[in-house]
Amino acid sequence: MDDESVAERLAYHLWAAGPLADPARTAQALVRAGRRVAAKLAFAAAGRHLESAAQIARTAGLRDLELSVLSLLTLVASRHGGYGGSTFDLLERAEYLARMLGRETEAVHFLFVRLVGAYTSESYGGALNGNWT
């Protein structure tokens, strides 16, 4: 059995255990599994792992961990489907968390990425629909 299948199996079992498992350990296992499948360009699967990790961290009040997961998740989401509504929501939450944790530089980064993503998706969306202005 290779490391990749072990990481995913561990993440699955911890996730399935729900509140019986330590939320930090579960979220971290899901992050490891998400990174492994993202490395194989399986962005949809990576997104699912990371979304679960972010939700677990958020529910458990693990803000630092949630911010870390959201950073990865926004990267994976942008690679998988570009900037869309759910990616903007993730960026907004990440910006909020960064401000709440006193990390102004990170908050500005998330705001900047969100603005550039909005401009880019509007520009490309308009061009793809025949609106070149």
PAZAPA-4460 file (N, C-alpha, C; in steps of 0.05 Angstrom, whole numbers, plus 32768, in hexadecimal, padded with zeros to 4 digits):
% residues 133
    n_x    n_y    n_z   ca_x   ca_y   ca_z    c_x    c_y    c_z   seq   type   mol
   8011   7FE9   8000   8000   8000   8000   8012   8019   8000     1      M     A
   800D   802C   7FEE   801E   8044   7FEC   8015   805A   7FFF     2      D     A
   8026   806E   8003   8020   8084   8015   8006   8092   800D     3      D     A
   8001   8095   7FF3   7FE9   80A4   7FEA   7FD0   8096   7FF3     4      E     A
   7FCE   807C   7FF0   7FB6   806F   7FF9   7FB3   806F   8017     5      S     A
   7FC9   806E   8025   7FC8   806F   8043   7FBE   808A   804B     6      V     A
   7FC8   809F   803F   7FBF   80BA   8046   7FA1   80BE   8042     7      A     A
   7F98   80B4   802B   7F7B   80B7   8025   7F6A   80A5   8037     8      E     A
   7F73   808D   803C   7F64   807B   804E   7F62   8086   806A     9      R     A
   7F79   8090   8074   7F79   809C   808F   7F66   80B4   8090    10      L     A
   7F67   80C5   807C   7F56   80DC   807B   7F38   80D3   807A    11      A     A
   7F32   80BF   806A   7F17   80B6   8068   7F0D   80AB   8083    12      Y     A
   7F1E   809A   8090   7F15   808E   80AA   7F12   80A3   80C0    13      H     A
   7F24   80B6   80C1   7F21   80CB   80D5   7F08   80DC   80CF    14      L     A
   7F04   80E2   80B6   7EEC   80F2   80AE   7ED3   80E2   80B5    15      W     A
   7ED2   80C8   80AF   7EBB   80B7   80B5   7EB6   80B5   80D3    16      A     A
   7ECB   80B7   80E3   7EC7   80B5   8100   7EB9   80CD   810B    17      A     A
   7EB8   80E3   80FC   7EAA   80FB   8104   7EB5   8106   811E    18      G     A
   7EA3   810C   8130   7EAB   8119   8149   7EBB   8107   815C    19      P     A
   7EBD   80ED   8155   7ECE   80DC   8166   7EEC   80E0   8161    20      L     A
   7EF2   80EB   814A   7F0E   80F0   8143   7F15   810D   814A    21      A     A
   7F2F   8111   8150   7F39   812C   8155   7F36   813D   813C    22      D     A
   7F28   8154   813D   7F23   8163   8124   7F3D   816E   8118    23      P     A
   7F51   8175   8127   7F6A   817F   811C   7F78   8168   810D    24      A     A
   7F78   8151   8118   7F85   813A   810B   7F76   8133   80F1    25      R     A
   7F5C   8133   80F3   7F4B   812D   80DB   7F51   8141   80C5    26      T     A
   7F50   815B   80CC   7F54   8170   80B8   7F70   816D   80AC    27      A     A
   7F84   8168   80BC   7FA0   8165   80B2   7FA2   814D   80A0    28      Q     A
   7F95   8137   80A6   7F96   811F   8095   7F88   8125   807B    29      A     A
   7F72   8134   807B   7F65   813B   8063   7F76   814E   8052    30      L     A
   7F85   8160   805E   7F97   8171   8050   7FAD   8161   8042    31      V     A
   7FB9   814E   8051   7FCD   813D   8045   7FC2   812D   802D    32      R     A
   7FAA   8122   8030   7F9E   8114   801A   7F98   8127   8002    33      A     A
   7F8F   813F   8009   7F89   8153   7FF4   7FA2   815A   7FE5    34      G     A
   7FB8   815E   7FF3   7FD1   8165   7FE5   7FDB   814F   7FD3    35      R     A
   7FD8   8137   7FDD   7FE1   8120   7FCD   7FD2   811D   7FB3    36      R     A
   7FB8   8120   7FB4   7FA8   811D   7F9B   7FAB   8135   7F8A    37      V     A
   7FAF   814D   7F95   7FB4   8165   7F85   7FCE   8162   7F76    38      A     A
   7FE2   8155   7F82   7FFC   8151   7F74   7FF8   813F   7F5C    39      A     A
   7FE3   812F   7F5B   7FDD   811E   7F44   7FC9   812C   7F32    40      K     A
   7FC4   8146   7F37   7FB2   8157   7F26   7F95   814E   7F29    41      L     A
   7F8E   8140   7F3E   7F72   8139   7F43   7F66   814F   7F55    42      A     A
   7F62   8166   7F48   7F59   817E   7F57   7F3E   817B   7F63    43      F     A
   7F2C   816E   7F56   7F11   816B   7F61   7F12   815B   7F7C    44      A     A
   7F21   8145   7F7B   7F24   8134   7F94   7F32   8144   7FA9    45      A     A
   7F47   8153   7FA2   7F56   8163   7FB5   7F44   8178   7FC1    46      A     A
   7F33   8184   7FB1   7F20   8198   7FBB   7F0D   818C   7FCF    47      G     A
   7F04   8174   7FCA   7EF1   8168   7FDD   7EFF   8163   7FF8    48      R     A
   7F17   8159   7FF7   7F26   8154   8010   7F2B   816E   801F    49      H     A
   7F33   8182   8011   7F39   819C   801E   7F20   81AA   8028    50      L     A
   7F0A   81A8   8019   7EF1   81B3   8022   7EE8   81A6   803D    51      E     A
   7EEB   818C   803E   7EE4   817E   8057   7EF7   8187   806E    52      S     A
   7F10   818A   8068   7F24   8193   807C   7F1D   81AF   8086    53      A     A
   7F16   81C1   8074   7F0F   81DC   807B   7EF6   81DC   808C    54      A     A
   7EE2   81CC   8085   7EC9   81CC   8095   7ECE   81C1   80B1    55      Q     A
   7EDE   81AC   80B3   7EE4   81A0   80CD   7EF3   81B5   80DE    56      I     A
   7F07   81C2   80D2   7F16   81D6   80E1   7F04   81ED   80EA    57      A     A
   7EF2   81F5   80D8   7EE0   820C   80DF   7ECD   8204   80F6    58      R     A
   7EC2   81EC   80F4   7EAF   81E3   8108   7EBD   81E0   8123    59      T     A
   7ED6   81D8   8123   7EE5   81D4   813C   7EF2   81EE   8146    60      A     A
   7EEF   8204   8137   7EFA   821D   813F   7F18   821F   813C    61      G     A
   7F23   820F   812B   7F40   820E   8126   7F47   8222   8110    62      L     A
   7F47   823C   8116   7F49   8251   8102   7F63   8251   80F3    63      R     A
   7F79   824C   8101   7F93   824B   80F3   7F93   8235   80DE    64      D     A
   7F8A   821E   80E7   7F89   8206   80D5   7F76   820C   80BE    65      L     A
   7F5F   8217   80C4   7F4B   821D   80AE   7F57   8230   809A    66      E     A
   7F66   8245   80A3   7F72   8258   8091   7F87   824A   807F    67      L     A
   7F96   8238   808B   7FAA   8229   807C   7F9D   8218   8066    68      S     A
   7F87   820B   806E   7F79   81FA   805B   7F6C   820B   8045    69      V     A
   7F60   8221   804C   7F54   8232   8038   7F68   823D   8024    70      L     A
   7F81   8242   802E   7F96   824A   801B   7F9B   8235   8006    71      S     A
   7F9D   821C   800F   7FA1   8206   7FFC   7F88   8202   7FEA    72      L     A
   7F71   8204   7FF6   7F58   81FF   7FE8   7F54   8214   7FD2    73      L     A
   7F5A   822D   7FD7   7F56   8241   7FC3   7F69   823D   7FAB    74      T     A
   7F81   8233   7FB1   7F94   822D   7F9C   7F8A   8216   7F8B    75      L     A
   7F81   8200   7F98   7F76   81E9   7F8A   7F5D   81F1   7F7A    76      V     A
   7F4C   8201   7F86   7F33   8209   7F78   7F39   8219   7F60    77      A     A
   7F4D   822B   7F61   7F54   823B   7F4A   7F60   822B   7F34    78      S     A
   7F6F   8216   7F3C   7F7C   8204   7F28   7F67   81F3   7F1A    79      R     A
   7F53   81EB   7F2A   7F3F   81D8   7F20   7F2A   81E6   7F0E    80      H     A
   7F1F   81FC   7F17   7F09   8207   7F07   7F0B   8225   7F03    81      G     A
   7F22   8231   7F09   7F24   824E   7F07   7F16   825B   7F1E    82      G     A
   7F11   8274   7F1B   7F04   8283   7F31   7EE7   8284   7F2C    83      Y     A
   7ED8   8279   7F3F   7EBB   8279   7F3E   7EB0   8281   7F59    84      G     A
   7E96   827E   7F5C   7E88   8286   7F74   7E93   8279   7F8D    85      G     A
   7E98   825F   7F8C   7EA1   8251   7FA5   7EBE   8259   7FAB    86      S     A
   7ECE   825E   7F97   7EEA   8267   7F9C   7EEA   8282   7FA9    87      T     A
   7ED8   8294   7FA0   7ED6   82AF   7FAC   7ECD   82AD   7FC9    88      F     A
   7EBA   829B   7FCE   7EB1   8297   7FEA   7EC8   828D   7FFC    89      D     A
   7ED9   827B   7FF1   7EF0   8271   8001   7F04   8288   8006    90      L     A
   7F09   8298   7FF1   7F1B   82AE   7FF4   7F11   82C3   8009    91      L     A
   7EF7   82C7   8008   7EEB   82DA   801B   7EEE   82D0   8038    92      E     A
   7EE8   82B6   803B   7EEB   82AA   8056   7F08   82AB   805F    93      R     A
   7F1B   82A5   804D   7F37   82A5   8054   7F40   82C2   805C    94      A     A
   7F36   82D6   804D   7F3D   82F1   8053   7F32   82F8   806F    95      E     A
   7F1A   82F1   8075   7F0D   82F6   808F   7F1E   82E9   80A5    96      Y     A
   7F25   82D0   80A2   7F35   82C2   80B6   7F50   82CF   80BA    97      L     A
   7F5D   82D6   80A4   7F77   82E3   80A7   7F75   82FD   80B7    98      A     A
   7F61   830D   80B1   7F5D   8326   80C0   7F57   8320   80DE    99      R     A
   7F47   830C   80E2   7F40   8305   80FE   7F58   82FB   810D   100      M     A
   7F6B   82EE   8100   7F83   82E4   810C   7F99   82F9   810D   101      L     A
   7F93   8311   8103   7FA7   8326   8103   7FBC   8324   80EE   102      G     A
   7FB6   8315   80D9   7FC9   8311   80C3   7FC1   8323   80AB   103      R     A
   7FC6   833C   80AE   7FBD   834F   809A   7FC9   834B   807E   104      E     A
   7FE3   8343   807D   7FF0   833E   8063   7FE2   8327   8055   105      T     A
   7FDB   8312   8063   7FCD   82FB   8056   7FB1   8304   804E   106      E     A
   7FA4   8314   805F   7F89   831E   8058   7F89   832E   803E   107      A     A
   7F9D   833F   803B   7F9F   834F   8023   7FA5   833D   800B   108      V     A
   7FB5   8329   800F   7FBB   8316   7FF9   7FA1   8309   7FF0   109      H     A
   7F90   82FF   8002   7F77   82F2   7FFA   7F64   8306   7FEC   110      F     A
   7F64   831E   7FF6   7F53   8333   7FE9   7F5D   8338   7FCD   111      L     A
   7F77   833B   7FCA   7F83   833F   7FAF   7F7D   8328   7F9C   112      F     A
   7F80   8310   7FA5   7F7B   82F9   7F94   7F5D   82F8   7F8C   113      V     A
   7F4C   82FF   7F9F   7F2F   8300   7F99   7F29   8315   7F84   114      R     A
   7F35   832D   7F87   7F30   8342   7F73   7F3B   833B   7F58   115      L     A
   7F53   8331   7F57   7F5F   8328   7F3D   7F4E   8312   7F31   116      V     A
   7F46   82FF   7F41   7F35   82E9   7F37   7F1B   82F4   7F2C   117      G     A
   7F0F   8307   7F39   7EF6   8313   7F30   7EFA   8321   7F15   118      A     A
   7F10   8330   7F13   7F16   833E   7EFB   7F1C   832B   7EE4   119      Y     A
   7F2C   8316   7EEA   7F33   8303   7ED6   7F1B   82F3   7ECC   120      T     A
   7F0B   82E9   7EDF   7EF4   82D9   7ED7   7EE0   82EA   7EC7   121      S     A
   7EDD   8304   7ECE   7ECB   8316   7EBF   7ED6   831B   7EA4   122      E     A
   7EF1   8320   7EA2   7EFD   8326   7E88   7EFB   830E   7E75   123      S     A
   7F02   82F6   7E7F   7F01   82DE   7E6F   7EE5   82D6   7E69   124      Y     A
   7ED3   82D9   7E7D   7EB7   82D2   7E78   7EAB   82E3   7E63   125      G     A
   7EB1   82FE   7E65   7EA7   8310   7E51   7EB1   830A   7E35   126      G     A
   7ECB   8304   7E33   7ED7   82FE   7E1A   7ECC   82E4   7E0E   127      A     A
   7EC8   82D1   7E1F   7EBD   82B7   7E16   7EA1   82BA   7E0C   128      L     A
   7E92   82CE   7E16   7E77   82D2   7E0E   7E75   82E6   7DF7   129      N     A
   7E8C   82EF   7DEC   7E8C   8301   7DD6   7E8D   831E   7DDF   130      G     A
   7E8F   8324   7DF8   7E91   833F   7E02   7EAE   8346   7E07   131      N     A
   7EBB   8352   7DF4   7ED8   8357   7DF5   7EDF   8372   7E03   132      W     A
   7ECC   8381   7E0C   7ED2   839B   7E18   7ED6   8398   7E36   133      T     A
***
